[in-house]
């Protein structure tokens, strides 16, 4: 993501958080790619149509949060072969509609901290 790139339409900084897991209550586990205070993108085994609302349980270290997500976009990311069968892997992006945390702290509080500054440009020779 590049804040200076006009093609990047995100309003909020997104971050990759190593070890962040999520369960989509329907259709199942997903792989979180990145998230912001407003939403996230993830990979799932089933296609989710834009406008669909679903529930995810986010888990990171000892903290968890249940979030309601409205799917904004979805597409086939790739096709994987499993036991001789080809299966699509879908990528989707969604906006948070409701958030319930088990306690203060955790991944969502980490996101509201200002993102790290861009490294300084190298000095000209």
C-alpha positions, 0 to 999 in steps of 0.5 A, spaced: 500 500 500 502 506 498 499 512 500 501 517 495 498 512 489 492 515 487 490 508 485 490 506 492 483 508 495 483 505 502 481 510 507 485 507 513 492 504 513 492 496 513 497 492 516 500 485 516 500 481 523 503 475 523 500 469 527 493 473 526 487 467 525 480 468 524 474 463 523 468 465 518 462 462 522 460 460 515 463 458 510 469 456 515 476 458 516 479 464 512 486 466 512 487 474 513 491 477 509 491 484 512 486 489 516 485 496 518 480 499 523 475 499 518 475 492 515 480 486 512 481 482 506 482 475 507 482 468 503 476 463 503 474 456 500 467 459 498 465 465 494 462 470 498 457 475 494 458 483 495 453 485 500 453 479 504 454 479 511 458 474 515 461 473 522 468 472 523 472 470 530 479 474 530 484 471 534 491 473 535 495 471 541 491 471 547 486 476 545 480 475 540 474 479 537 468 477 534 466 482 528 460 482 523 463 484 516 460 486 510 463 483 503 465 489 499 468 485 493 470 478 492 474 474 486 478 468 485 485 468 487 488 462 485 486 454 484 489 449 488 489 441 487 487 437 493 487 430 492 486 430 485 481 435 485 481 443 483 478 448 488 478 455 487 481 460 493 477 466 493 479 473 496 474 478 499 474 484 502 470 487 507 468 492 512 467 492 519 459 493 521 460 491 528 466 489 533 465 485 540 472 484 543 473 479 549 477 484 553 480 491 551 487 490 548 489 486 542 489 486 535 484 492 534 488 496 539 494 495 535 491 498 529 489 505 532 496 506 533 499 511 528 502 506 522 510 506 522 513 512 518 516 511 511 523 510 511 527 516 509 530 516 502 537 515 501 541 521 500 543 523 493 551 521 492 
